[in-house]
Amino acid sequence: MDGELGDFLRSRRARIQPEEVGLASYGRRRVPGLRREEVAQLAGVSVDYYIRLEQGRGPSVSDAVLDAVARVLRLDEAEQEYLRAVARPPRRTEGAPAASRESAARPTVSASRVRPGVQLILDGLDRNPAYVLDHRMDVLAWNALGDAVVGFSDRAPADRNLPRRVFLDPTARDLYPDWPAIASQTVAHLRLKAGHHPDDAAMGRLVGELSAASEDFRRLWADHLVKPCDHGVKQIRHPVAGLLNLPYETLTIPAAPDQTVVAYTPEPGSETAERLALLGSWVTSRAG
């Protein structure tokens, strides 16, 4: 994540033309958008201060400055959250040991586990496919219907990661009819989470793996989009149930804030709800 703050701010400067913020466009511009000097002027800070901020040399930057920069660059709520995370990364507690060579070599599968009570909640959602994600979008737990819809139990733990599924699994474009939108949402959410975990070596390895293996991931990651996937609608083309239109909601687990319950919530009586009911019956009959 080195240089992430500067890359993010430069990408946001590039989106805004001087005329949009009341500045005259003068001189030949080597890059599109606002110059650093113009952002500094509009934010009310010195050019040197803003340059140091883009270079990641401003760990004590104030809320007022970040608010001013966010206003100038027209950042939305998720982008402002991300800006604060990368501009003021958490400091390691004095005396805390750095990650060992052994832990750095571990695969990106999350070592966290969901509490038994959370699994009981999942299992109680018999009409709602549901699963639990961590901040790397590793799937930690699921219920039977969630497994039937997306398919987790038949995969190795390292393959129960949604970004890997979206970008490295050749069946992903069949599973998700609107694959480009799913891919963009996945990267935007992963980048937002990565900003809150700058020292997570496993996150860095995951991003590196996907960047090396997928041109689509590299292109989307370079766009510096940040957006939480906290609700919305996904389409899934299931080999047994057919096309499913699945609204979803997410809930953060207070005792484990890096864990999120994702539950699909089809409208009762809808075609998708009926198809899920049939799929659930099919799963139950196979289990019996």
C-alpha positions as CSV (number, residue, x, y, z in Angstrom):
1,M,0.0,0.0,0.0
2,D,3.0,2.3,-0.2
3,G,2.2,5.5,-2.2
4,E,-1.5,4.7,-2.0
5,L,-2.5,8.2,-0.6
6,G,-0.7,10.0,-3.4
7,D,-2.1,7.7,-6.1
8,F,-5.6,8.2,-4.7
9,L,-5.4,12.0,-4.6
10,R,-3.9,12.2,-8.0
11,S,-6.6,10.0,-9.5
12,R,-9.2,12.3,-7.9
13,R,-7.5,15.5,-9.1
14,A,-7.6,14.1,-12.6
15,R,-11.4,13.9,-12.5
16,I,-12.0,17.6,-12.1
17,Q,-11.3,20.3,-14.7
18,P,-10.3,23.8,-13.5
19,E,-13.4,25.3,-15.1
20,E,-15.6,23.2,-12.9
21,V,-14.3,24.9,-9.8
22,G,-14.1,28.4,-11.1
23,L,-10.5,28.4,-12.2
24,A,-9.2,29.6,-15.5
25,S,-7.3,26.9,-17.5
26,Y,-3.9,28.3,-18.4
27,G,-0.7,26.8,-19.6
28,R,0.0,23.4,-21.1
29,R,-1.1,20.6,-18.8
30,R,0.9,17.4,-18.7
31,V,-1.8,15.6,-16.9
32,P,-5.6,16.0,-16.9
33,G,-7.5,17.7,-14.1
34,L,-6.4,20.0,-11.3
35,R,-2.8,20.7,-10.5
36,R,-1.5,20.2,-6.9
37,E,-1.1,24.0,-6.7
38,E,-4.8,24.5,-7.5
39,V,-6.0,21.9,-5.0
40,A,-3.9,23.6,-2.3
41,Q,-5.3,27.1,-3.3
42,L,-8.9,25.9,-3.2
43,A,-8.4,23.9,0.1
44,G,-6.7,26.9,1.8
45,V,-3.4,25.2,2.5
46,S,0.2,25.9,1.3
47,V,1.4,24.1,-1.8
48,D,4.3,22.6,0.2
49,Y,1.8,21.2,2.8
50,Y,-0.4,19.6,0.1
51,I,2.6,18.1,-1.7
52,R,3.8,16.6,1.6
53,L,0.3,15.2,2.1
54,E,0.3,13.5,-1.4
55,Q,3.7,12.1,-0.6
56,G,2.4,10.5,2.6
57,R,4.4,12.8,4.9
58,G,1.5,14.2,6.8
59,P,0.5,11.7,9.4
60,S,-0.8,14.4,11.8
61,V,-3.0,16.0,9.1
62,S,-6.1,17.5,10.7
63,D,-9.8,16.8,10.1
64,A,-10.2,20.3,8.8
65,V,-7.5,19.9,6.1
66,L,-8.9,16.5,5.1
67,D,-12.4,18.0,5.0
68,A,-11.2,20.9,2.8
69,V,-9.4,18.5,0.4
70,A,-12.4,16.2,0.2
71,R,-14.6,19.2,-0.6
72,V,-12.3,20.4,-3.4
73,L,-12.0,16.9,-4.9
74,R,-15.7,16.3,-4.5
75,L,-15.3,13.0,-2.6
76,D,-18.3,11.0,-1.7
77,E,-18.9,9.5,1.8
78,A,-17.0,6.3,1.0
79,E,-14.1,8.2,-0.6
80,Q,-13.8,10.5,2.4
81,E,-13.7,7.5,4.7
82,Y,-11.0,6.0,2.6
83,L,-9.0,9.3,2.5
84,R,-9.0,9.4,6.3
85,A,-7.9,5.7,6.5
86,V,-4.9,6.1,4.2
87,A,-3.9,9.6,5.4
88,R,-3.8,8.5,9.0
89,P,-3.0,4.8,9.1
90,P,-3.1,3.2,12.6
91,R,0.2,3.2,14.3
92,R,1.6,0.0,15.7
93,T,1.6,0.0,19.5
94,E,5.0,0.6,20.9
95,G,6.7,-2.7,21.7
96,A,4.3,-4.7,19.5
97,P,6.2,-7.2,17.5
98,A,6.2,-7.0,13.7
99,A,4.8,-9.8,11.7
100,S,7.0,-12.8,11.8
101,R,8.5,-14.3,8.6
102,E,6.4,-17.4,9.3
103,S,3.1,-15.5,9.5
104,A,4.0,-13.5,6.4
105,A,4.3,-16.8,4.4
106,R,0.8,-18.0,5.3
107,P,-1.8,-18.1,2.6
108,T,-4.4,-15.4,2.4
109,V,-7.1,-17.5,4.0
110,S,-8.4,-15.7,7.1
111,A,-7.5,-17.3,10.4
112,S,-10.6,-15.8,12.0
113,R,-13.6,-17.9,12.7
114,V,-17.2,-17.0,13.3
115,R,-18.7,-17.5,16.8
116,P,-21.1,-20.5,17.1
117,G,-24.0,-18.0,17.8
118,V,-23.4,-16.4,14.4
119,Q,-23.5,-19.8,12.7
120,L,-26.8,-20.5,14.4
121,I,-28.2,-17.2,13.0
122,L,-27.1,-18.2,9.5
123,D,-28.7,-21.6,9.9
124,G,-31.9,-20.1,11.1
125,L,-32.3,-18.1,7.8
126,D,-33.8,-21.0,6.0
127,R,-35.3,-18.9,3.2
128,N,-32.3,-16.5,2.8
129,P,-29.0,-17.5,1.4
130,A,-26.4,-16.1,3.7
131,Y,-22.7,-16.1,4.5
132,V,-20.0,-14.3,6.5
133,L,-17.1,-12.4,4.9
134,D,-14.0,-10.9,6.5
135,H,-12.2,-7.7,5.3
136,R,-10.4,-9.6,2.6
137,M,-13.7,-11.0,1.3
138,D,-12.8,-14.5,2.5
139,V,-15.9,-16.5,3.1
140,L,-15.7,-17.8,6.7
141,A,-19.2,-19.4,7.2
142,W,-22.4,-20.0,5.3
143,N,-25.8,-21.6,5.6
144,A,-27.1,-24.5,3.5
145,L,-29.0,-22.3,1.0
146,G,-26.1,-19.9,0.6
147,D,-23.9,-22.9,-0.2
148,A,-26.4,-24.1,-2.7
149,V,-26.6,-20.8,-4.5
150,V,-22.9,-19.7,-4.6
151,G,-21.1,-22.9,-3.8
152,F,-18.5,-22.8,-0.9
153,S,-18.2,-26.2,0.6
154,D,-16.9,-27.9,-2.6
155,R,-14.0,-25.4,-2.7
156,A,-10.6,-25.5,-1.0
157,P,-10.3,-22.8,1.8
158,A,-8.0,-20.7,-0.3
159,D,-10.6,-20.6,-3.1
160,R,-13.4,-19.3,-0.8
161,N,-12.4,-15.7,-1.6
162,L,-14.8,-13.7,-3.6
163,P,-12.3,-11.6,-5.5
164,R,-10.5,-14.7,-6.6
165,R,-13.8,-16.2,-7.6
166,V,-14.7,-13.2,-9.6
167,F,-11.4,-12.7,-11.4
168,L,-9.7,-16.0,-11.5
169,D,-12.5,-18.6,-11.8
170,P,-13.4,-19.2,-15.5
171,T,-17.0,-19.9,-14.6
172,A,-17.5,-16.5,-12.9
173,R,-18.9,-14.8,-16.1
174,D,-21.5,-17.5,-16.4
175,L,-22.4,-17.3,-12.7
176,Y,-22.8,-13.5,-12.8
177,P,-24.7,-12.3,-15.9
178,D,-23.6,-8.7,-15.2
179,W,-20.0,-9.6,-14.6
180,P,-18.5,-6.1,-15.3
181,A,-20.6,-4.5,-12.6
182,I,-19.8,-7.3,-10.1
183,A,-16.1,-7.0,-10.9
184,S,-16.1,-3.2,-10.4
185,Q,-18.1,-3.5,-7.1
186,T,-15.7,-6.2,-5.8
187,V,-12.6,-4.1,-6.5
188,A,-14.1,-0.9,-5.0
189,H,-15.1,-2.7,-1.8
190,L,-11.7,-4.5,-1.5
191,R,-9.8,-1.2,-1.9
192,L,-11.9,0.4,0.8
193,K,-11.1,-2.4,3.2
194,A,-7.4,-2.4,2.2
195,G,-7.3,1.3,3.2
196,H,-8.3,0.3,6.7
197,H,-5.7,-2.5,6.9
198,P,-2.5,-1.0,5.5
199,D,-0.3,-3.4,7.4
200,D,-2.2,-6.6,6.4
201,A,0.5,-8.6,4.5
202,A,-2.1,-11.1,3.4
203,M,-4.2,-8.4,1.8
204,G,-1.2,-7.1,0.0
205,R,-0.4,-10.6,-1.3
206,L,-4.0,-11.0,-2.5
207,V,-3.9,-7.8,-4.4
208,G,-0.6,-8.8,-5.9
209,E,-1.8,-12.2,-6.9
210,L,-4.9,-10.7,-8.6
211,S,-2.9,-8.0,-10.3
212,A,-0.5,-10.5,-11.7
213,A,-3.2,-12.9,-12.9
214,S,-6.0,-10.6,-14.2
215,E,-5.7,-7.7,-16.6
216,D,-9.3,-6.7,-15.6
217,F,-8.3,-6.5,-11.9
218,R,-5.2,-4.4,-12.7
219,R,-7.3,-2.0,-14.7
220,L,-10.0,-1.6,-12.1
221,W,-7.5,-1.4,-9.2
222,A,-5.7,1.4,-11.1
223,D,-9.0,3.4,-11.2
224,H,-8.8,3.8,-7.4
225,L,-12.6,3.4,-7.0
226,V,-13.8,2.9,-3.4
227,K,-17.3,2.0,-2.4
228,P,-18.8,-0.4,0.2
229,C,-21.0,-3.3,-1.0
230,D,-23.4,-2.8,1.9
231,H,-26.7,-3.4,-0.1
232,G,-27.9,-3.8,-3.6
233,V,-29.1,-6.4,-6.1
234,K,-27.1,-9.2,-7.7
235,Q,-28.1,-11.5,-10.5
236,I,-26.8,-15.1,-10.3
237,R,-27.4,-17.7,-13.0
238,H,-27.7,-21.0,-11.1
239,P,-27.3,-24.3,-13.0
240,V,-30.4,-25.8,-11.3
241,A,-32.6,-22.8,-10.2
242,G,-32.0,-20.6,-13.2
243,L,-31.7,-16.9,-13.1
244,L,-32.0,-15.4,-9.6
245,N,-32.5,-11.7,-8.9
246,L,-31.1,-11.3,-5.4
247,P,-31.4,-8.2,-3.3
248,Y,-28.9,-8.3,-0.5
249,E,-28.2,-6.6,2.8
250,T,-25.1,-6.7,5.0
251,L,-24.7,-6.5,8.7
252,T,-21.5,-6.0,10.6
253,I,-20.9,-8.2,13.7
254,P,-20.2,-5.8,16.6
255,A,-18.0,-8.3,18.5
256,A,-16.0,-8.9,15.3
257,P,-16.1,-5.7,13.3
258,D,-14.1,-7.2,10.4
259,Q,-16.8,-9.8,9.8
260,T,-19.9,-9.1,7.8
261,V,-23.0,-11.1,7.4
262,V,-24.3,-11.0,3.8
263,A,-27.9,-12.1,3.4
264,Y,-29.9,-12.3,0.1
265,T,-33.4,-11.0,0.7
266,P,-35.7,-11.9,-2.3
267,E,-39.2,-10.5,-2.1
268,P,-41.6,-13.0,-0.7
269,G,-43.8,-14.5,-3.4
270,S,-41.4,-13.4,-6.2
271,E,-40.2,-15.8,-8.9
272,T,-36.7,-15.8,-7.3
273,A,-38.2,-16.7,-3.8
274,E,-40.1,-19.5,-5.4
275,R,-37.0,-20.8,-7.2
276,L,-35.0,-20.6,-3.9
277,A,-37.7,-22.6,-2.1
278,L,-37.4,-25.3,-4.8
279,L,-33.6,-25.2,-4.5
280,G,-33.9,-25.5,-0.7
281,S,-36.1,-28.6,-1.1
282,W,-33.7,-30.1,-3.6
283,V,-30.8,-29.5,-1.2
284,T,-32.7,-31.1,1.6
285,S,-33.7,-34.2,-0.5
286,R,-30.1,-34.7,-1.5
287,A,-28.9,-34.4,2.1
288,G,-31.4,-37.0,3.1
